[in-house]
Amino acid sequence: MKLTFLGTGTSCGVPVLGCQCPVCTSTDPHDRRLRCSALVETDTTRVLIDCGPDFREQMLKQPFRKIDGILVTHSHYDHVGGMDDLRPFCVFGDIDIYADHRAAENIRHNMPYCFVENKYPGVPKLNLMEVEPHKPFTIGDIMVTPIRVMHGHIPILGFRISQTTTPPKAHELSSLTYITDMKTISPDEIPYASGTDLLIVNALRFTKDHHSHLLVDEALDFSRKVSAPLTLLIHSCHDIGLHEEVNRRLPSNVRLAYDGEVFV
């Protein structure tokens, strides 16, 4: 199972328009962060996590082949704003979108032309599949278990993902937990996030508390609670600092993810 980070930034992306801070003017490509999204792939299955407004740009760098399913964490624009750009991938057939009830309703509201009986030619062919926390489902040979986390006062989804068939080769991922935009999580949810090879979790910045996003220290505390052997931080804004300097401040089993990073 292979994980590719398509984007690791927040809703504004990095660089932020009009900003002249050291991060936004950095020439290090690790400091350029598109909106959060990732690909999880096996030899036979390809799953996209979130489909934000940078989706087209992100996928120009990837092989053009079928997307078997899309996992939606929540329906904020920076996580679903690129769904109309799924049109080219519909040459392979309809695309199943997996979301909780709240997100599914919002997607129907924002893209009504995709769900009417008489669609005009060329619209994305999307099938909305409503999922619930703790109820696993499979997409090809990938098993997904939704996890309930809180984005401020809004309940959203994280995902525990594993391969169901061929045992992983040496040094390959067998399972991962992907969580973004979390601020809090119930203790009852911790077991669902524990025991995976890799934890991906949001970390906005080091200081200045945010009402709906984890800070770095909060993300590190969560990593310890789930006993993650390796944690990669995503959904980071320009205030977090330069990529290289951030990694020097983190524990040895935690680092800042970057756009284009491939983890096998």
N, C-alpha and C positions, 0 to 999 in steps of 0.2 A: 504494500500500500504506500502510495506516494502523496505527499502534501506539498502544494505549491501556494505560496502567499502571493495573491494577485494585488492586494493592497493592505496596508497596515496603518493607515491614517484615520483621523477623525472626520467629522462632517465637513470641515473646511479643507481638508487635505493639507499637505505640506509640500511646497511653500504656500503660505497663506497669501492671498492676493493683497498687494500693497504693503506687506510686511518686509522690513529690512533687518530683522534680527539675524544673529549669526547662523541659526539653523536654516532659516528661509533663504539665506544668501549663500549657503554652503555649496561647495562644488562636489562634495562627496555624494555619490548616487544613493548611499544608504540613508541619507537625510531627506530624500524625496519620497513622500508617502501618498499614494492614491487612497481612495476610500476603501474601507475594509471589505475584503472578499478573499476566498480561498478555493482551491480545487483539491479534491481528494480522489485519487485514481488507483485502480487496480489494472490488471491486464485486460479486463473485460468491462469495467464499469467506470463511469466518470460522473462525479457529483460536485456541484457548485454550492458553496456556502455564501448566501446573500448575492444580490445582483444590483450593485449600486450604480450611480451615474457615471462612473469611470469604466463600466463593464466593457464597452466597445474597445477602448484604448488598451485595456488589460488583455483582452482576448486576441488582439492583433499579434501578440507575442507568443501565443499558444497554437499548437496544431489545431486545424479546423476539423473537428470530428464531433460525434454525437455527445450531447449532454443528457445523461440518463435521469437526472433529477436535480432539483434545486431545494436546498434547505434554507428556510427563511427564519432568521432569529427574531425579527420584528419588522414592522412596516414603516419605519421612519425612512425618509427619502434617501438618505445616504446608504441605505441597505437594500432598497428595492427600486430606486430611480432609474435603473438601466434595463428594466424588463422589456420595454418595447424593442430594445436592441437584440432581443433573442430571435427576432424574425429569421435571420439567415440560418440559424441552427434548426429551424423547423423543417428544413429540407429532409432531415433525418426522421421526422415524425413529431407528434405532439410531445410537449415537455411537461412532466409532472412537477408541480410546485407543492412542497410540503410546508405547511404553516399552521399555527394554532388558529382558533376561531377568530380572535380579534384581528390578527394580521390578514387572514383570508378575507374577512369582510372589508377591510381597508383596501386591499388589492382590487377586489371587485368594484368598490366605489371609485377608485382612482383610474381604473382601466376598464370601464364598462363595455367598450367596444370589443373586448376580447371574450366576453361572456354572454353576449346576446345570441339569440337563436340564429338570426341571419347576419353573419359577420361579413364585412366587406373584404375583398380579396387582399391578401398580404398581411393581415394582422397576425401577431404571434398566436400559435396554437397552444394554449396553456390549459392544463387540467389542475384545478386546485384540490389538493388532498389535505383535509384537516386532520391534524395529529394532536395527541395529548401527552403531557408529561408522563414518563415512566412506562409508556406503551411502545415497545420496540416495533420497528418495521424494517423491511429490507428493500434495497434498491440494487438489483443485480446481486452481486456477491458482497455487498456492503450492508452491515446492520447498523441501524441508527436508533439510539434511545434518547428522546427529548428530556431535557432537564429544565425545571422551572427556576428562573432567577428573576431578580427585580431590578428594573432600570428606573431608579427613583421609585415612584409609586406605580409604575407600569409593569405588569407581569410579562416577561418575554421568555424566549427559549435559548438554552444552550444545547449542545449535542455531544453525546458520547458515540464514537464511531469506531467500528471494528470490521475486519474482514471475516467472512463466514466460511470460506472454502479453503483454498490452497494455503497451507501453513506458510507464514512469511519466511523469506530467505534470511540468511544471516544478516544482521544489522538493518533489517527492514522493520517498519512500524507494523505492529499487530493491532494497536488501538490508540486512540487519542481522544481528548476532551477539548471541545472548542466552545469558548464562552466570550462574548463581546458585549459591551454596554451594560455590564453588571455593576450595581452598587452594593446590593446585599443578596444573601442567599440563606434560606432556612437551613438549620442544622439537619433537618430530615433529608435534604437534597444532597448533602455531602457524600454519602456512599455512592450515589450515582455518578459522581465526578471522580471518584477515587479509583486507584488501581490501574490507570492507563499508562502507557509508555511516555506519553507526551501531554502536557497541559498547555493550551493556548488560552490566554486570558487578557482582558483589557487592562491597561494601566495608562491613565491620561497624562499624568505629570507627577513630579515629586511633591510639590507644595501647593497650597491654596485649594482647600477642599471643594469638591464639586457635589451637587445634590444628586446626581444620577450616574456618576462614573467612579470607578475605583481609582485611587491614587496608587503610586508604586508600592508604598509600604503596605497598603491594604491588599494589593495583589500578591505580594510576598507572603503575607499572613495566610491568605487563602491557599497559596501553593503549599505551605507547610501543613495546613489542615487536611489536604487531600494526599499528602505524602508524594507529591509529584517528583519523579527522578529528574525530569527536565521540564522547565517552564519557559515558554516564549511569550513575550509581551507584545500586544497589538493595540490598535486603536489609540495611538499616542499622538499628542498634538505637538506643535513646535516648542511649547514651554518645557517639554521634558528635557531638552538639551540635545547636543550633538551625539549622534549614534555611538561613535567611538568612546566618548567620555561617559555616556550612560552605562555602557557595558563594563567599564572599569569600576563603577560604583555598585554593581550588582553581585550577588553571591555567585559562586562558580557554577551552580546548576540552573541559573536564570540568565537569560539574555534578551535583548531587544530584537524582535523579528524585523525583517526588512522586505520590501517589495521585490518579488522575483526569487526569493529564497526557496529552494527546493529541499525538502526534508524527506528522506527515505528511511 
